[in-house]
Amino acid sequence: MPVQDRTDLRRRLLALAATQSGYFTAAQALEAGYSYPAQGYHAKRGNWLRVERGIYRLPEWPTGPREDLVRWSLWSRGRAVVSHETALSVHELGDVDPAHVHLTVPPNFRQRNPGIVIHRADLLRDDIDEHDGFRVTSPLRSLLDVAGGELDLDQLEQAIAEALVRGMTTRRALLDRADEFGANAALRVERALQGAERDGV
């Protein structure tokens, strides 16, 4: 292969990896112009690090703060959206440190992994924010998701209060959609808002 062609291939791969914290899939590399034998060659030579089956990383790329979420996005072939408690941590809302990564996937998604908690739903476009290398549910959707779950009410109140103070959502938006997530979620949102109001938010 001519040097110019190799340079163009490398440039295309770098442009892609730059949007995904240095990661890329075998399918993406193939689309960029690297045949499967060429991929095997680069992995064997150490030019690429094989992170897991079908996922590579450029070894010179600096480590990012949420690259684990980029890997899960690639694992799901871009179908998963970071959600629930994990989304709250991405948005830096409340004092939430989930033991597992929470992902929302389409109802027909079949992949499984013991390291993650899967939620199935068809998300509205307005419920999804683009992040560096992965997608995450919006602050409003994230708060409503955890309101319908088992997050401690004090933690929910703190997360909602912070979102209100930072202008990431409004009381009206929370109340307008809370019923979509069940009666328990609506009640917990109302109580959290009352608590936030008592605290002067």
VEXDO-696400 format. One record per residue (C-alpha): residue in one letter; x, y, z. Coordinates in steps of 0.2 Angstrom, whole numbers, plus 5000, padded with zeros to 4 digits. Layout:
AXYZ ...
END
This chain:
M500050005000 P500750174995 V501350285010 Q500050415005 D498650285007 R499250235024 T499350415029 D497550445024 L496950285033 R497850335049 R497150515047 R495350445046 L495550325060 L496250465071 A494850575067 L493650445072 A494550395088 A494650575093 T492750575096 Q492850415106 S494250445119 G495450355108 Y494350195106 F493550125090 T492749955085 A493349835072 A491849875061 Q492250065062 A494050025057 L493449915043 E492350065037 A493950175038 G494850065026 Y495749935038 S495449755032 Y495249625046 P497049555042 A497649735043 Q496849755060 G497649595066 Y499349655061 H499149825070 A498549735086 K499949615085 R501249755082 G500549845097 N499949995086 W498249965093 L497749895110 R496449765109 V495249815124 E494049675121 R493349575107 G493049695093 I493549855102 Y495249935101 R496150085108 L497550195102 P498950165115 E499650345114 W497950415118 P497750505135 T496650425148 G494950515149 P493850535164 R492350435158 E493050325145 D492250175153 L490550245146 V491350265129 R491750075129 W490050025134 S489350135120 L490450045108 W489949875115 S488149915112 R488549975094 G487950145099 R486250095104 A486450115123 V486150285132 V486950315149 S485550335161 H484850335179 E486150345193 T487550345180 A486850485171 L486650585187 S488550565190 V488950625172 H487850775175 E488650795192 L486950805201 G486850745219 D487950635228 V487750475218 D489050345216 P488250195207 A489050025209 H488549975191 V488450065175 H486550095170 L486150095152 T484450125143 V484350025127 P482949995114 P481649855119 N482349735106 F484149755112 R484749575117 Q486549595122 R486949565141 N488449595152 P488549565171 G489449735173 I487949835169 V486149865173 I485049865158 H483449975156 R482349955141 A481350105134 D481150205118 L481950375122 L481250535115 R482550635105 D482450775118 D482850655132 I484650625125 D486150735126 E487750705116 H489350685126 D491150645121 G491050475114 F489350425121 R487550475124 V486750515140 T484950545146 S484550735149 P484550795167 L482650795166 R482550625160 S483850565172 L482950635187 L481250555182 D482150385179 V482850385196 A481250445204 G480450295198 G481750185205 E482550155222 L483650305224 D483550375242 L482350515243 D483650635251 Q484750595237 L483350625224 E482950795233 Q484850845232 A484950805214 I483350895209 A483851045220 E485551055211 A484751045194 L483551185198 V484851295204 R485951265189 G484551295177 M484551115170 T482651095172 T481151175180 R479851125193 R478551135179 A479451015168 L479750885182 L477850895187 D477250895169 R478150725165 A478250635182 D476550535179 E477350455164 F478550365176 G477250295187 A476250355203 N477750315214 A478850425204 A477650565203 L477450565222 R479350555225 V479550705213 E478250805222 R479050765239 A480850805233 L480150975226 Q479351015243 G480950975252 A481951085240 E480751225242 R480951205261 D482851225259 G482551385249 V482751325231 
END
